[in-house]
Amino acid sequence: MGCEVHLLKIIHILKVRKKKKISSWTAFFDLKKAYDSVNHRILLEKLAKHIDVNSPEFKMIAWILSSTKIKYKENQDDINVNAGVP
C-alpha cells in the first residue's frame, strides 16, 4: 500500500477516536536519506523542548534511539548507532 492509503487509514482512526473522546498520539518518521546523519542526542534535545522528557512518548523514542546497534561480523561486538534513523 502507498503512503496515501496509510494516511487515509490514520485519519479515519483518529476521527473515530476523537468522536469517542479517546486521546491519540502519532509519530511520523521520515526514512529518506536526509535523516541519515541526524545526531540522536541533538534530536532528543530538540524534542525535549516540545515534549515532557518524563512522558512515556519521549522515553520510548529515547529508548529506540539509544538501543539501536549494528554488528558487521558474527564474532564482533555490537556498535552503538548515534546518528540516522533507526
C-alpha positions as a LaTeX table, in Angstrom:
\begin{tabular}{lrrr}
\hline
Residue & $x$ (\AA) & $y$ (\AA) & $z$ (\AA) \\
\hline
Met1 & 0.00 & 0.00 & 0.00 \\
Gly2 & 1.12 & 3.52 & $-0.68$ \\
Cys3 & 1.58 & 6.37 & 1.77 \\
Glu4 & $-1.76$ & 7.89 & 0.75 \\
Val5 & $-3.71$ & 4.77 & 1.73 \\
His6 & $-1.95$ & 4.57 & 5.10 \\
Leu7 & $-2.57$ & 8.26 & 5.70 \\
Leu8 & $-6.29$ & 7.85 & 4.96 \\
Lys9 & $-6.45$ & 4.94 & 7.41 \\
Ile10 & $-4.73$ & 7.01 & 10.10 \\
Ile11 & $-7.12$ & 9.92 & 9.52 \\
His12 & $-10.11$ & 7.58 & 9.80 \\
Ile13 & $-8.81$ & 6.03 & 13.03 \\
Leu14 & $-8.12$ & 9.47 & 14.53 \\
Lys15 & $-11.61$ & 10.70 & 13.62 \\
Val16 & $-13.23$ & 7.66 & 15.25 \\
Arg17 & $-11.11$ & 8.09 & 18.38 \\
Lys18 & $-11.92$ & 11.82 & 18.52 \\
Lys19 & $-15.63$ & 11.09 & 18.26 \\
Lys20 & $-15.29$ & 8.65 & 21.18 \\
Lys21 & $-13.22$ & 11.27 & 23.07 \\
Ile22 & $-10.17$ & 8.99 & 23.21 \\
Ser23 & $-6.78$ & 10.70 & 23.28 \\
Ser24 & $-4.43$ & 9.89 & 20.41 \\
Trp25 & $-0.73$ & 10.37 & 19.78 \\
Thr26 & 1.06 & 9.92 & 16.49 \\
Ala27 & 4.70 & 9.92 & 15.49 \\
Phe28 & 5.89 & 10.09 & 11.92 \\
Phe29 & 9.40 & 9.19 & 10.89 \\
Asp30 & 10.77 & 10.24 & 7.52 \\
Leu31 & 13.06 & 7.47 & 6.37 \\
Lys32 & 14.69 & 9.33 & 3.49 \\
Lys33 & 18.45 & 9.81 & 3.17 \\
Ala34 & 18.22 & 13.36 & 4.53 \\
Tyr35 & 17.97 & 11.93 & 8.03 \\
Asp36 & 20.90 & 9.50 & 7.82 \\
Ser37 & 23.18 & 11.97 & 9.58 \\
Val38 & 20.89 & 13.31 & 12.33 \\
Asn39 & 22.66 & 13.00 & 15.69 \\
His40 & 20.40 & 11.23 & 18.20 \\
Arg41 & 21.49 & 13.38 & 21.16 \\
Ile42 & 20.71 & 16.59 & 19.27 \\
Leu43 & 17.39 & 15.16 & 18.08 \\
Leu44 & 16.38 & 14.34 & 21.67 \\
Glu45 & 17.45 & 17.79 & 22.89 \\
Lys46 & 15.23 & 19.45 & 20.28 \\
Leu47 & 12.35 & 17.08 & 21.01 \\
Ala48 & 12.67 & 17.83 & 24.75 \\
Lys49 & 11.69 & 21.43 & 24.01 \\
His50 & 8.28 & 20.24 & 22.82 \\
Ile51 & 7.55 & 17.08 & 24.84 \\
Asp52 & 7.90 & 16.41 & 28.56 \\
Val53 & 11.07 & 14.31 & 28.98 \\
Asn54 & 9.28 & 12.23 & 31.64 \\
Ser55 & 6.42 & 11.33 & 29.30 \\
Pro56 & 6.11 & 7.75 & 28.06 \\
Glu57 & 6.32 & 9.00 & 24.47 \\
Phe58 & 9.66 & 10.74 & 25.00 \\
Lys59 & 11.06 & 7.80 & 26.95 \\
Met60 & 10.03 & 5.40 & 24.18 \\
Ile61 & 11.70 & 7.49 & 21.47 \\
Ala62 & 14.84 & 7.91 & 23.63 \\
Trp63 & 14.95 & 4.15 & 24.21 \\
Ile64 & 14.61 & 3.38 & 20.49 \\
Leu65 & 17.39 & 5.81 & 19.62 \\
Ser66 & 19.71 & 4.65 & 22.43 \\
Ser67 & 19.21 & 0.92 & 21.89 \\
Thr68 & 19.99 & 0.87 & 18.16 \\
Lys69 & 23.08 & $-1.22$ & 17.47 \\
Ile70 & 24.71 & $-2.83$ & 14.48 \\
Lys71 & 27.06 & $-5.77$ & 14.04 \\
Tyr72 & 29.30 & $-6.16$ & 10.99 \\
Lys73 & 30.57 & $-9.65$ & 11.70 \\
Glu74 & 29.25 & $-12.53$ & 13.78 \\
Asn75 & 32.13 & $-12.56$ & 16.29 \\
Gln76 & 32.36 & $-8.78$ & 16.58 \\
Asp77 & 30.94 & $-6.66$ & 19.41 \\
Asp78 & 27.82 & $-4.59$ & 18.76 \\
Ile79 & 28.40 & $-0.97$ & 17.74 \\
Asn80 & 26.09 & 1.77 & 19.04 \\
Val81 & 24.41 & 3.83 & 16.32 \\
Asn82 & 24.43 & 7.50 & 17.34 \\
Ala83 & 23.07 & 9.07 & 14.15 \\
Gly84 & 20.50 & 8.39 & 11.50 \\
Val85 & 17.03 & 6.91 & 11.62 \\
Pro86 & 16.92 & 3.52 & 13.39 \\
\hline
\end{tabular}
